[in-house]
Amino acid sequence: MKSKKIKRSEFVFFYHKNGKTLDIQELLKGKIQQIESRKMLAFPVLNGEEIVVSDEEFEILKSISITEWVEFNENLGFTLEFLEKFASVGILLFDNGQEEFAQYIRKEDILNKSKWNIYAAFFHYLTKWSKVDVEMVTEDYEGDDNMDLYEQGMDNIIKKNGVPPTHFHKINFENRTMLPLEDLSDDTYYQTILKRKTSRIFNKNISVKLETLSTVLLYTFGCHGKYDMHKQLTLLHKTVPSGGSLHPTEAYIL
């Protein structure tokens, strides 16, 4: 008999939404009247869609652990139908071997190994393109098998949505001016820009020298000049622009 272990996803937000809606019963009588409405919404990061949840369902969901896997049985207080409903949208994680549910287990594992901040993950996945999903791959998951999975996922997206526009946009003009390309291969500044990349996985065994950290902070958040516009107003000059030279940011080392 296959294992049926469950737990709740760590990457789920719940929100009480209050507002007004039309009173349908009064509308059927020919009257337009608004009534107060209240509903609970769940925002599973793994799925990227908002899900309406009843108060009874919310009480059950919040009782399910987000840290410990438990074996499913109906003595837990909910049915298999309930479990599959919320496992199919990434609110619950259901380890029963079916791909429909396994995809969310993999995604949660990747988010945890990538050290995603929960609020950053919420913003990223709840604001990305709707109904378009690509298997997340991190440095820990590189390899032939995972690249095959990535290629398969991209093939499925193109098959479903069509071939995307060309990466270089072309417009035919009779009169065009070709811009010169300067060779800056020996310029250390431009080489630094070209080497820039985003990383969410860090080696905790490698430390940064205090001098290096100081230099990075000086040329990103550091002040390189000031101008006293008023006895109560001083403007700062930094390496990055800011509206009104206000620079409403502070850097803290954690």
Disulfide bonds with the S-S distance in Angstrom:
none
